[in-house]
Amino acid sequence: MTVMTDVPASILHAFIASCQRDPSHPCVLFEGRTLTYADVRDLVQRWASSLRGWGVVPGDRVALFLENSPSFIGAYLGTHLAGATVVLVNTQYRQVELRHLLGDSGARTCVTDSVRVADVLRVVADLPDLATIVAVGADAPVADRTADHPRIVAGDDLDSAGDWDGIMPDPDGIAVIGYTSGTTGRSKGAMLRHRNLAANAVAVTTAWHWSGSDRLLLMLPLFHVHGLCVGMHGTFVTGGTVDLRRKFEASEAIDVLNRGETTMFFGVPTMYTRLIAEASGRSHRPPPIRLYVSGSAPLSAQTFSEFDARFGQAILERYGMTETIMNLTNPFDGGRRAGTVGGPFPGQEARIVDVRSRVPVVPEVDGEIQVRGPHVFAGYWNRPDATEEAFDADGWFNTGDLGRASADGYVTITGRAKELIISGGYNIYPREVEEILEAHPAVLEAAVVGMPDADFGEQVVAAVVRRAGVPDVTPDALIEFCRDQVASYKKPRRIVFVDALPRNAMGKVVKGDVKVLVG
């Protein structure tokens, strides 16, 4: 294992160092604006001062329920400068997820926008700890609100930066709580220390030869570790530039790539299938860039080869997760093998163990992937039981993913120990969707599985047993019912009505048989 040196105490320390090296260098490009490192530092200081003025104290949890924008970046680093912890919230979340994430984390402040204020207000009755909603955007706060708890303040009305530098983070302090679910559907908050984030960012930028001259086209959401903890953190550490977009659009991406200014692009497999389709309708392919990276879901060998044929470049596939950020990577120099995620990043370790004996296996034998190193999280928020279960006595983290390693160290992910569905790069846990469906009065029980999908990798499909003696319901009505309760990507794409769910002798639903039923 390579030992990493010169790791900053935190991402905020790294960002400030980049500001000091070249304050006039472009940091963020966004919708026609160029923000230099000096501009972003000013924005961060203003957010930190404002958050303190709105009552944020060291140790507080500040939830970010925001789409991609400079406000997200300012609020993120500003929260750290105020001594608080960031709670990342998916912008597609609605009542069920918001109630749990904001309640479980005990967030005192939620930074959101004028579009999503109403979503937060729908669940505030169940959130006694939430004191302040910071609403970014000209249309906030909500005009007809009469209650004064929680209060709503305008996120565009920030303090002047002044000369207050705030509180530089303790490396062992909790920087981020990112929520990730277990097979029961109950989300757990993974606590990432400042030093975890910094160590992983240095490992990634080292492995991928990332430098201050790079310009990253970033269309991934910042509420996800792929966009934030890889894309933004790497930019801050190297002093590079990020061309930040609100969302992914294949035609827009090709247009930007054609300008020849981009050096890196990060995406999920679905983005790459869309880029291939978009490029197929154009007469010229974009000029080569330094690096294309794929993650968050398995990249098929077909997509890998089609992209190479169309764009003339091999995608670098890597493997990570919320609890550890980045674990494994194909090499920057050398062979990038389709269907594999390579080996450990510098300064990190990985191994594959037998799922029963927990003894390391030999090459080409399947087992569970374990990782260890400075990037591994501190544990689950308020869940010492889950934390203890996640680690072995020697500090190896049990990822729950199955894989095998080649003789020369390339790891292939072969399955998931948990019933996780990955659709378009998003993780979907069946039990959460099942509970929503079973809350409908016409549903007796439901079983949710992931089925192959050419575009998204997997799609959510539900087998549903209807309840006798109540008005009938259509598949479309149940899909719409789910859409109102959870993020759109979690709703079933298909619903199949069955007389009974297949069960084993112990009464447990056999998901393999469910797939046969709905296939």
C-alpha positions as CSV (number, residue, x, y, z in Angstrom):
1,M,0.0,0.0,0.0
2,T,1.3,3.4,-1.0
3,V,1.4,5.9,1.9
4,M,-0.1,9.3,1.1
5,T,1.7,12.4,2.1
6,D,0.8,16.1,2.2
7,V,-2.9,15.4,3.0
8,P,-4.6,18.6,4.1
9,A,-6.5,18.7,7.4
10,S,-9.8,19.2,5.6
11,I,-11.3,20.1,2.2
12,L,-11.7,23.7,3.5
13,H,-8.0,23.8,4.3
14,A,-7.3,22.6,0.8
15,F,-9.7,25.1,-0.8
16,I,-8.1,28.0,1.1
17,A,-4.6,26.9,0.1
18,S,-5.8,26.9,-3.6
19,C,-7.2,30.4,-3.0
20,Q,-3.8,31.6,-1.7
21,R,-1.9,30.0,-4.6
22,D,-3.9,31.7,-7.3
23,P,-6.9,33.8,-6.2
24,S,-7.6,35.0,-9.7
25,H,-7.8,31.5,-11.2
26,P,-11.3,30.4,-12.4
27,C,-12.9,28.1,-9.8
28,V,-16.5,27.7,-10.9
29,L,-18.1,28.4,-14.3
30,F,-21.9,28.5,-14.0
31,E,-24.5,29.8,-16.4
32,G,-22.3,32.4,-18.1
33,R,-20.6,33.5,-14.8
34,T,-17.0,32.9,-13.9
35,L,-16.2,32.8,-10.2
36,T,-12.6,33.0,-9.3
37,Y,-11.1,31.3,-6.2
38,A,-11.3,34.8,-4.5
39,D,-14.9,35.1,-5.5
40,V,-15.8,31.7,-4.1
41,R,-13.9,32.4,-0.9
42,D,-15.9,35.6,-0.4
43,L,-19.1,33.6,-1.0
44,V,-18.0,31.0,1.6
45,Q,-17.2,33.6,4.2
46,R,-20.5,35.3,3.6
47,W,-22.4,32.0,4.0
48,A,-20.4,31.2,7.2
49,S,-21.1,34.6,8.8
50,S,-24.8,34.4,7.8
51,L,-25.3,30.9,9.1
52,R,-23.8,32.0,12.5
53,G,-26.2,34.9,12.4
54,W,-29.1,32.6,11.8
55,G,-28.2,30.6,14.9
56,V,-25.9,27.9,13.7
57,V,-23.4,26.9,16.3
58,P,-20.5,24.4,16.1
59,G,-21.7,20.8,16.1
60,D,-25.1,21.7,14.5
61,R,-26.3,19.7,11.5
62,V,-27.2,21.8,8.5
63,A,-29.2,20.0,5.8
64,L,-28.6,21.0,2.1
65,F,-31.7,20.4,0.0
66,L,-30.4,22.3,-3.0
67,E,-29.8,21.8,-6.7
68,N,-26.4,22.5,-8.3
69,S,-25.5,26.2,-8.0
70,P,-22.8,28.4,-6.5
71,S,-25.2,28.7,-3.5
72,F,-24.7,25.0,-2.8
73,I,-20.9,25.4,-2.9
74,G,-21.1,28.5,-0.6
75,A,-23.5,26.9,1.8
76,Y,-21.4,23.7,1.9
77,L,-18.0,25.2,2.7
78,G,-19.7,27.9,4.7
79,T,-21.2,25.3,7.0
80,H,-17.8,23.9,7.6
81,L,-16.4,27.3,8.2
82,A,-19.1,27.9,10.8
83,G,-18.1,24.7,12.6
84,A,-21.1,22.6,11.6
85,T,-21.8,19.4,9.8
86,V,-23.5,19.1,6.4
87,V,-26.4,16.7,5.9
88,L,-26.8,15.9,2.2
89,V,-30.4,15.6,0.9
90,N,-31.4,14.4,-2.5
91,T,-33.4,17.0,-4.4
92,Q,-35.9,14.4,-5.6
93,Y,-36.8,13.4,-2.0
94,R,-40.4,14.1,-0.8
95,Q,-42.3,13.5,2.4
96,V,-41.2,10.1,3.5
97,E,-37.5,10.7,2.9
98,L,-37.4,14.3,4.1
99,R,-39.2,13.4,7.4
100,H,-36.7,10.7,8.1
101,L,-33.4,12.4,7.1
102,L,-34.2,15.8,8.7
103,G,-35.6,14.1,11.8
104,D,-32.9,11.4,12.2
105,S,-30.0,13.9,11.8
106,G,-31.6,16.4,14.1
107,A,-30.9,19.1,11.6
108,R,-31.4,22.6,13.1
109,T,-31.1,24.4,9.8
110,C,-32.2,23.4,6.3
111,V,-30.9,25.3,3.3
112,T,-33.2,24.9,0.3
113,D,-34.7,26.9,-2.5
114,S,-38.0,28.6,-3.3
115,V,-39.3,25.5,-5.2
116,R,-38.6,23.0,-2.3
117,V,-39.6,25.2,0.7
118,A,-43.1,23.8,0.4
119,D,-41.8,20.2,0.6
120,V,-40.0,20.9,3.8
121,L,-43.0,22.7,5.3
122,R,-45.2,19.6,4.7
123,V,-43.1,17.7,7.2
124,V,-42.1,20.3,9.8
125,A,-44.8,19.2,12.3
126,D,-42.7,16.1,12.8
127,L,-39.4,18.0,13.1
128,P,-39.1,19.7,16.5
129,D,-35.4,20.3,16.1
130,L,-35.7,22.2,12.9
131,A,-35.4,25.9,13.8
132,T,-34.6,27.7,10.6
133,I,-35.3,27.2,6.8
134,V,-32.9,29.2,4.6
135,A,-34.7,29.7,1.3
136,V,-32.5,30.6,-1.7
137,G,-34.2,32.3,-4.6
138,A,-36.2,35.4,-5.4
139,D,-39.6,33.8,-4.7
140,A,-38.9,32.8,-1.1
141,P,-40.0,32.9,1.6
142,V,-43.5,31.5,1.1
143,A,-46.0,34.4,1.0
144,D,-48.9,32.8,2.9
145,R,-47.0,31.3,5.8
146,T,-48.3,32.4,9.2
147,A,-46.5,30.1,11.7
148,D,-43.1,31.3,13.0
149,H,-41.6,27.9,13.7
150,P,-39.5,27.1,11.9
151,R,-38.6,30.6,10.8
152,I,-37.8,31.2,7.1
153,V,-35.0,33.5,6.1
154,A,-33.8,34.6,2.7
155,G,-30.7,32.8,1.5
156,D,-29.9,35.5,-1.0
157,D,-29.6,38.1,1.8
158,L,-26.1,37.2,3.0
159,D,-23.8,39.1,5.4
160,S,-20.8,40.9,4.0
161,A,-17.7,38.8,4.2
162,G,-15.7,41.2,6.4
163,D,-12.5,39.8,7.8
164,W,-14.0,37.0,9.9
165,D,-12.4,33.7,9.0
166,G,-14.6,31.4,11.0
167,I,-13.6,28.1,12.5
168,M,-11.2,25.9,10.7
169,P,-12.3,22.3,10.9
170,D,-10.8,19.7,13.3
171,P,-9.6,16.8,11.0
172,D,-11.5,14.3,13.3
173,G,-14.7,16.4,13.3
174,I,-17.7,15.1,11.3
175,A,-17.9,17.0,8.0
176,V,-20.7,15.3,6.2
177,I,-23.6,12.9,7.0
178,G,-24.6,11.1,3.9
179,Y,-27.6,8.8,4.1
180,T,-27.5,5.3,2.8
181,S,-30.1,2.6,3.3
182,G,-30.0,-1.0,4.5
183,T,-32.1,-3.8,3.2
184,T,-34.9,-3.0,5.6
185,G,-35.3,0.4,4.0
186,R,-34.3,2.4,7.0
187,S,-31.8,5.0,6.0
188,K,-28.6,5.2,8.0
189,G,-26.4,8.4,8.2
190,A,-22.8,7.7,7.3
191,M,-20.5,10.0,9.2
192,L,-17.5,11.2,7.1
193,R,-14.8,13.0,9.0
194,H,-12.9,16.0,7.5
195,R,-9.8,13.9,7.2
196,N,-11.7,11.1,5.4
197,L,-12.8,13.6,2.7
198,A,-9.3,15.1,2.4
199,A,-7.5,11.8,2.2
200,N,-9.8,10.4,-0.4
201,A,-9.6,13.5,-2.5
202,V,-5.8,13.4,-2.5
203,A,-5.9,9.7,-3.4
204,V,-8.3,10.3,-6.3
205,T,-6.4,13.3,-7.7
206,T,-3.1,11.5,-7.4
207,A,-4.4,8.3,-9.2
208,W,-6.1,10.3,-12.0
209,H,-3.2,12.8,-12.5
210,W,-5.6,15.7,-11.7
211,S,-4.0,19.2,-11.8
212,G,-4.8,22.8,-11.5
213,S,-4.9,23.1,-15.3
214,D,-7.9,20.7,-15.6
215,R,-11.4,21.8,-16.4
216,L,-14.1,19.3,-15.2
217,L,-17.5,19.3,-16.9
218,L,-19.7,18.4,-13.9
219,M,-23.4,17.5,-14.6
220,L,-23.7,15.1,-11.6
221,P,-25.8,16.3,-8.6
222,L,-23.8,17.8,-5.7
223,F,-26.0,16.1,-3.1
224,H,-24.3,12.8,-4.1
225,V,-20.8,11.8,-3.2
226,H,-19.9,11.3,-6.8
227,G,-20.5,14.9,-7.7
228,L,-19.5,16.5,-4.4
229,C,-16.8,14.4,-2.8
230,V,-15.1,13.5,-6.1
231,G,-15.9,16.3,-8.5
232,M,-15.9,19.4,-6.3
233,H,-13.4,18.1,-3.7
234,G,-10.9,17.2,-6.4
235,T,-11.3,20.6,-7.9
236,F,-10.6,22.3,-4.6
237,V,-7.6,20.2,-3.8
238,T,-5.9,20.7,-7.1
239,G,-7.0,24.3,-7.7
240,G,-8.6,23.4,-11.0
241,T,-11.8,24.6,-12.6
242,V,-15.3,23.1,-12.6
243,D,-17.8,23.8,-15.3
244,L,-20.9,23.2,-13.2
245,R,-24.3,22.5,-14.7
246,R,-27.7,22.2,-13.0
247,K,-28.4,18.8,-14.6
248,F,-27.3,16.4,-17.3
249,E,-28.4,17.0,-20.9
250,A,-26.7,14.9,-23.5
251,S,-26.9,17.5,-26.3
252,E,-25.6,20.2,-24.0
253,A,-22.7,17.9,-22.9
254,I,-21.7,17.2,-26.5
255,D,-21.8,20.9,-27.4
256,V,-19.5,21.8,-24.5
257,L,-17.1,18.9,-25.3
258,N,-17.0,20.1,-28.9
259,R,-15.5,23.4,-27.7
260,G,-12.3,21.7,-26.7
261,E,-11.9,23.4,-23.3
262,T,-13.0,20.4,-21.2
263,T,-10.3,18.0,-19.9
264,M,-12.5,15.7,-17.7
265,F,-16.0,14.4,-17.6
266,F,-17.6,12.3,-14.8
267,G,-20.8,10.4,-15.3
268,V,-23.0,7.4,-14.5
269,P,-23.5,4.6,-17.1
270,T,-26.9,6.0,-18.1
271,M,-25.2,9.3,-19.1
272,Y,-22.7,7.4,-21.3
273,T,-25.5,5.6,-23.1
274,R,-27.2,9.0,-23.8
275,L,-23.9,10.5,-25.0
276,I,-23.4,7.6,-27.4
277,A,-26.9,8.1,-28.8
278,E,-26.5,11.9,-29.1
279,A,-23.1,11.5,-30.8
280,S,-24.5,9.0,-33.2
281,G,-26.7,11.7,-34.7
282,R,-23.8,14.1,-35.3
283,S,-21.3,14.1,-38.1
284,H,-18.2,14.8,-35.9
285,R,-17.3,13.3,-32.6
286,P,-15.9,15.6,-29.9
287,P,-12.1,16.1,-29.7
288,P,-10.3,13.8,-27.2
289,I,-10.3,14.9,-23.5
290,R,-7.9,13.8,-20.8
291,L,-10.3,11.6,-18.8
292,Y,-13.8,10.1,-18.9
293,V,-14.8,8.4,-15.6
294,S,-17.9,6.3,-14.8
295,G,-19.2,5.1,-11.5
296,S,-22.3,4.8,-9.2
297,A,-23.5,1.7,-11.1
298,P,-21.9,-1.1,-13.1
299,L,-20.8,0.0,-16.7
300,S,-21.7,-2.7,-19.2
301,A,-19.0,-4.1,-21.5
302,Q,-21.2,-3.1,-24.4
303,T,-21.4,0.6,-23.3
304,F,-17.6,0.6,-22.7
305,S,-16.9,-0.7,-26.2
306,E,-19.5,1.4,-28.0
307,F,-18.2,4.6,-26.3
308,D,-14.6,3.7,-27.3
309,A,-15.7,3.1,-30.9
310,R,-17.7,6.4,-31.1
311,F,-15.5,8.7,-29.0
312,G,-12.1,7.0,-29.5
313,Q,-11.5,6.8,-25.7
314,A,-11.7,4.2,-23.0
315,I,-13.8,5.1,-20.0
316,L,-12.1,4.7,-16.6
317,E,-14.5,2.8,-14.3
318,R,-14.2,3.1,-10.6
319,Y,-16.0,1.8,-7.5
320,G,-17.2,3.7,-4.4
321,M,-19.9,4.1,-1.9
322,T,-21.3,6.7,0.5
323,E,-19.4,5.3,3.6
324,T,-16.0,5.3,1.9
325,I,-16.2,7.6,-1.1
326,M,-13.8,6.1,-3.7
327,N,-12.5,2.5,-3.1
328,L,-11.1,1.1,-6.4
329,T,-10.1,2.4,-9.8
330,N,-9.0,1.3,-13.2
331,P,-5.5,2.7,-13.9
332,F,-5.0,6.1,-15.5
333,D,-2.0,4.7,-17.3
334,G,-2.3,1.1,-18.6
335,G,-5.2,-1.2,-19.4
336,R,-8.8,-0.2,-18.5
337,R,-10.7,-3.4,-18.6
338,A,-14.4,-3.5,-19.4
339,G,-16.5,-4.9,-16.6
340,T,-13.8,-4.3,-13.9
341,V,-13.2,-1.5,-11.3
342,G,-9.5,-2.0,-11.0
343,G,-7.6,-1.9,-7.7
344,P,-7.3,0.3,-4.6
345,F,-6.5,4.0,-4.8
346,P,-3.2,5.1,-3.4
347,G,-3.0,4.9,0.4
348,Q,-6.0,2.5,0.6
349,E,-6.5,-1.3,0.9
350,A,-9.0,-3.7,-0.4
351,R,-9.5,-7.5,-0.2
352,I,-12.1,-10.1,-0.9
353,V,-13.1,-12.6,1.8
354,D,-15.3,-15.7,2.0
355,V,-18.8,-14.6,2.9
356,R,-19.0,-17.2,5.7
357,S,-15.5,-17.8,7.1
358,R,-14.3,-14.2,6.4
359,V,-11.0,-15.6,5.3
360,P,-9.4,-13.9,2.3
361,V,-9.9,-15.8,-0.9
362,V,-7.5,-16.6,-3.8
363,P,-7.9,-14.8,-7.2
364,E,-10.9,-15.6,-9.4
365,V,-13.0,-16.7,-6.4
366,D,-16.1,-14.8,-5.4
367,G,-16.4,-13.2,-2.0
368,E,-17.4,-10.0,-0.2
369,I,-15.3,-6.9,-0.8
370,Q,-13.7,-5.3,2.3
371,V,-11.9,-2.0,2.4
372,R,-9.6,-0.3,4.9
373,G,-7.8,3.1,5.0
374,P,-8.0,6.8,5.9
375,H,-11.1,7.2,3.6
376,V,-13.4,4.9,5.6
377,F,-16.1,6.7,7.5
378,A,-16.4,7.0,11.3
379,G,-19.6,5.0,11.6
380,Y,-23.4,5.4,11.4
381,W,-25.1,8.4,13.0
382,N,-26.8,7.2,16.3
383,R,-26.5,3.6,15.2
384,P,-23.7,1.9,17.2
385,D,-25.2,-1.5,16.4
386,A,-25.0,-0.9,12.7
387,T,-21.4,0.5,13.0
388,E,-20.2,-2.5,15.0
389,E,-21.7,-4.9,12.4
390,A,-20.1,-3.0,9.5
391,F,-16.5,-3.6,10.7
392,D,-14.4,-6.6,11.6
393,A,-11.9,-6.7,14.5
394,D,-9.0,-5.5,12.3
395,G,-10.8,-2.4,11.0
396,W,-11.9,-3.8,7.6
397,F,-15.2,-2.4,6.4
398,N,-17.7,-4.9,5.0
399,T,-19.1,-3.3,1.9
400,G,-21.8,-5.8,1.3
401,D,-20.8,-6.1,-2.3
402,L,-19.6,-9.3,-3.9
403,G,-16.7,-9.5,-6.3
404,R,-13.7,-11.4,-7.5
405,A,-10.1,-10.3,-8.3
406,S,-8.0,-11.4,-11.2
407,A,-4.4,-12.6,-10.6
408,D,-3.1,-9.2,-11.4
409,G,-5.5,-7.4,-9.1
410,Y,-8.4,-6.2,-11.3
411,V,-11.6,-6.5,-9.3
412,T,-15.0,-7.4,-10.9
413,I,-18.2,-6.7,-9.0
414,T,-20.3,-9.8,-9.3
415,G,-23.3,-9.1,-7.2
416,R,-24.7,-7.4,-4.1
417,A,-25.2,-9.0,-0.8
418,K,-28.1,-6.6,-0.2
419,E,-31.2,-6.3,-2.3
420,L,-30.1,-3.1,-3.8
421,I,-31.5,-1.8,-7.1
422,I,-29.3,0.7,-9.1
423,S,-31.2,2.6,-11.7
424,G,-29.5,5.4,-13.6
425,G,-26.8,5.6,-10.9
426,Y,-29.3,6.0,-8.1
427,N,-29.6,3.4,-5.2
428,I,-33.1,2.1,-4.6
429,Y,-33.9,-0.1,-1.7
430,P,-36.9,-2.4,-2.3
431,R,-38.3,-2.4,1.2
432,E,-38.9,1.4,1.1
433,V,-40.9,1.1,-2.1
434,E,-42.8,-2.0,-0.7
435,E,-43.8,-0.1,2.4
436,I,-45.2,2.8,0.3
437,L,-47.2,0.4,-1.9
438,E,-48.5,-1.5,1.2
439,A,-49.8,1.8,2.6
440,H,-52.3,1.9,-0.3
441,P,-55.7,0.6,0.9
442,A,-56.1,-1.6,-2.2
443,V,-52.7,-3.4,-1.6
444,L,-52.4,-6.4,0.6
445,E,-48.6,-6.9,0.1
446,A,-45.9,-6.1,-2.4
447,A,-42.5,-7.3,-3.4
448,V,-40.1,-5.1,-5.3
449,V,-37.2,-6.3,-7.5
450,G,-34.8,-4.8,-10.0
451,M,-35.2,-6.0,-13.6
452,P,-32.8,-5.4,-16.5
453,D,-33.2,-2.1,-18.3
454,A,-31.2,-1.2,-21.4
455,D,-31.2,2.6,-20.6
456,F,-31.0,2.7,-16.8
457,G,-29.3,-0.6,-16.0
458,E,-32.2,-1.7,-13.8
459,Q,-35.8,-0.7,-13.5
460,V,-38.1,-1.0,-10.4
461,V,-40.8,-3.6,-10.9
462,A,-43.4,-4.6,-8.2
463,A,-45.4,-7.8,-7.7
464,V,-48.6,-6.7,-5.9
465,V,-51.3,-8.8,-4.2
466,R,-54.6,-6.9,-4.2
467,R,-56.7,-6.6,-1.0
468,A,-60.1,-8.3,-1.2
469,G,-63.2,-6.3,-0.5
470,V,-61.9,-2.9,-1.5
471,P,-62.3,-1.0,-4.7
472,D,-60.0,-2.2,-7.5
473,V,-56.9,-0.2,-8.4
474,T,-54.9,0.0,-11.7
475,P,-51.2,-0.2,-12.1
476,D,-51.0,3.4,-13.2
477,A,-52.9,4.5,-10.1
478,L,-50.4,2.7,-7.8
479,I,-47.4,4.2,-9.7
480,E,-48.9,7.7,-9.3
481,F,-49.4,7.0,-5.6
482,C,-45.7,6.2,-5.2
483,R,-44.7,9.2,-7.2
484,D,-46.3,11.5,-4.6
485,Q,-44.6,9.8,-1.7
486,V,-41.0,9.2,-2.9
487,A,-38.5,10.5,-5.4
488,S,-39.6,9.8,-9.0
489,Y,-36.8,7.4,-9.8
490,K,-37.9,5.1,-7.0
491,K,-41.4,4.6,-8.3
492,P,-42.1,1.2,-10.0
493,R,-41.9,1.3,-13.8
494,R,-44.1,-1.7,-13.9
495,I,-46.6,-3.3,-11.6
496,V,-47.7,-6.9,-12.0
497,F,-50.7,-8.2,-10.0
498,V,-50.3,-11.7,-8.6
499,D,-52.5,-14.0,-6.5
500,A,-49.8,-14.6,-3.9
501,L,-46.1,-13.9,-3.4
502,P,-43.7,-16.9,-3.6
503,R,-42.3,-17.8,-0.1
504,N,-39.9,-20.3,1.3
505,A,-40.6,-22.7,4.2
506,M,-39.8,-19.9,6.7
507,G,-42.4,-17.6,5.1
508,K,-39.8,-15.3,3.6
509,V,-40.5,-13.9,0.1
510,V,-38.2,-15.5,-2.5
511,K,-37.1,-12.6,-4.6
512,G,-35.6,-14.8,-7.3
513,D,-39.1,-16.3,-7.9
514,V,-40.6,-12.9,-7.9
515,K,-38.4,-11.9,-10.8
516,V,-39.7,-15.0,-12.7
517,L,-43.3,-13.8,-11.9
518,V,-42.8,-10.3,-13.2
519,G,-40.4,-11.1,-16.0
